[in-house]
Amino acid sequence: MTATAGVAEVVEASSERLERREQRRFLALLLPALLTLAVLFVYPLLGIFFRSVHKTAFTLEFYRQVFRTPVYLLVIGLTFRTAAVVTLICLLLGYPLAYVLANIRPRVARLLVIVVVLPFFTSIIVRTYAWMVLLGRNGIVNHYLTALGLVSAPLPLLYNQGGVLIGMTYVLLPFMVLTIWSVMRGIDPALTRAAHSLGASPGQAFRRIYLPLSLPGIAGGALLIFILSLGFFITPALMGGPSDVMIAMLIEREVEFTLNWSFASALAVILLVLTLAGFVAYNRVVRLARLFEERA
Amino acid sequence: MATPEGIRTGAEVRLQDLTKVYGAVVAVADVALTVAAGSFFTLLGPSGSGKTTTLMMVAGFVHPTRGQVFVDGTPVAGLPPQKRDLGMVFQSYAVFPHLTVAQNIAFPLEVRKTPAAVIRQRVGEALELVRLQGYDRRLPRQLSGGEQQRVALARALVFHPRVLLMDEPLGALDRKLRAHMQAELKRIQRYVHVTVIYVTHDQEEALTMSDGVAVMRDGRVEQVGPPAELYERPVSPFVADFVGESNFIGGTVVAAADGRARVRTDGGFEFWGTPVAALAAGQRVTAAIRPEKLLTDEAAAADLNRGRGVVCEVVYVGDATRYRVAVATAGTLTIKIQNRLAFRPYAVGDPVELAWDPSQTRLFQDGR
């Protein structure tokens, strides 16, 4: 009795020691990444924050300037509106595509997923310039539209809000498709069949069963696209017009031309805070989504 | 479940030359069956035998290449699943994970635009039927496998279908729970008078639950009949092997008369058996004998087959013991003996006198 108790204690103690050693090993493996993040991410971020509230002494002047100047608020508003519209377009285009991917034969689906991911293999700048070649006044699209007599004069497809939306949707659509697809793949096809066997029409089965179950994918994809859109720079800079200024372009202008780094820092902090707010909302929804997950 | 509309009865289901071809693969070939109204009918077979495809054609999820399904004489092969009014329980239960138990069960009534008061009443009755009272607000992930199974069953019965289709519904449950659910299914089926078409690969489940069984193999029906007939009078070595267990002895017919045939093994051992179809002398046959029938105490009966062997292996299985007995001229046979008090078990090396009835020795002609 005492002997076995003694053995149990020894086993327990040694397993605890093992566990601690295990934890130390994980920490050691994490250390390089943590150090890199601290040096390259946390330190500059603190620097930006410090610069936004400090010039020669502590000041909130730069934030006051942002909130007092209508044009800056306009840009922030435009940034959010653009992000919302891009998110909506990506959802409308991405949901049906994800549905097809999740419901065709796996072999064909794998091939199509590669096609969806393929644009990631080239640089975003190259892809944006490619769109400019396609959409320009003398671009391929306008060339065929006029040649076919569909329009009398070339359409203004570039250097305006429309150009920004086309470019951003193109870049962000794969994220939406992949997020929704990953959720749809987890939906048991027997559920739709069950709905049919219980008397539901295809429309009823989709509305009552499939759509609610794919909602976590919609929510996750939408918030991901929205947050990514907020910080977009290259596409709106190259494909937008003079009035299509997004907050990231404003920051760049302050850093490059006016050299007002403190003001740029304040803008950056505002963008970061708004993005974090979006992320918190995202996290909430994803956690809610876990409620719906089927784990028998 | 109380039935306000009066007593319901199950529908008769008739499959007429039902065939499904996928490319070059024939999944189901010319299946013709009649399932009597209100009966419990099982499609039994190994995986790939076409039993599930057959069920899916009845349900409407698979379109037959050829053939027709009649429910009470009405052809339904052209109808989509939602227009067939057949209840179905899936292998994975397919309980809607985002709906509560009550919402799951109400679903078929809601899509039929049933008034809310009627839905409430019927859901209550269905919960009572499957003994899940008080579970109505739970979500499926809070339920055990057996409870999810009951929800699926209640949901499939709540709209009073006249036929209930079940695709290996008990496969995922452990042995004890499975036996319990088998009894529950039978109780519910008797109570609601529904025709059940049940798919399983478990021969024991098929024998204990069914009024009728169709044994399927390679897309075809090998034999149809009540459980006892399948077990006692299999029509092919496949059925003799798949339903229950059999000893197989190969040999040549040396004499045939009066519905009996005498068979001689290559080793020279001779015995009488009952041919499933007429045999002539010289034909190669395979004999099938159940392990529990190889040893009878009725030494007085004159026309028993007799043989002598030596025990070479003993396997204790609790209620019975299985002995592998080497018979010099007929190969090694398995015999199964109930472990009763009076019985003195054999040990390896013991001699055994075998004696069995020719009527329980099925003879199948080889190469057919």
Boltz contact constraints between the chains, C-beta under 6 A:
constraints:
  - contact:
      token1: [A, 190]
      token2: [B, 90]
      max_distance: 6.0
  - contact:
      token1: [A, 190]
      token2: [B, 92]
      max_distance: 6.0
  - contact:
      token1: [A, 190]
      token2: [B, 94]
      max_distance: 6.0
  - contact:
      token1: [A, 191]
      token2: [B, 94]
      max_distance: 6.0
  - contact:
      token1: [A, 193]
      token2: [B, 61]
      max_distance: 6.0
  - contact:
      token1: [A, 194]
      token2: [B, 90]
      max_distance: 6.0
  - contact:
      token1: [A, 194]
      token2: [B, 94]
      max_distance: 6.0
  - contact:
      token1: [A, 196]
      token2: [B, 81]
      max_distance: 6.0
  - contact:
      token1: [A, 196]
      token2: [B, 82]
      max_distance: 6.0
  - contact:
      token1: [A, 197]
      token2: [B, 81]
      max_distance: 6.0
  - contact:
      token1: [A, 197]
      token2: [B, 88]
      max_distance: 6.0
  - contact:
      token1: [A, 198]
      token2: [B, 107]
      max_distance: 6.0
  - contact:
      token1: [A, 198]
      token2: [B, 108]
      max_distance: 6.0
  - contact:
      token1: [A, 199]
      token2: [B, 82]
      max_distance: 6.0
  - contact:
      token1: [A, 199]
      token2: [B, 108]
      max_distance: 6.0
  - contact:
      token1: [A, 199]
      token2: [B, 111]
      max_distance: 6.0
  - contact:
      token1: [A, 199]
      token2: [B, 112]
      max_distance: 6.0
  - contact:
      token1: [A, 200]
      token2: [B, 82]
      max_distance: 6.0
  - contact:
      token1: [A, 200]
      token2: [B, 111]
      max_distance: 6.0
  - contact:
      token1: [A, 201]
      token2: [B, 82]
      max_distance: 6.0
  - contact:
      token1: [A, 204]
      token2: [B, 111]
      max_distance: 6.0
  - contact:
      token1: [A, 209]
      token2: [B, 96]
      max_distance: 6.0
  - contact:
      token1: [A, 212]
      token2: [B, 98]
      max_distance: 6.0
  - contact:
      token1: [A, 213]
      token2: [B, 98]
      max_distance: 6.0
  - contact:
      token1: [A, 292]
      token2: [B, 98]
      max_distance: 6.0
  - contact:
      token1: [A, 294]
      token2: [B, 97]
      max_distance: 6.0
  - contact:
      token1: [A, 295]
      token2: [B, 141]
      max_distance: 6.0
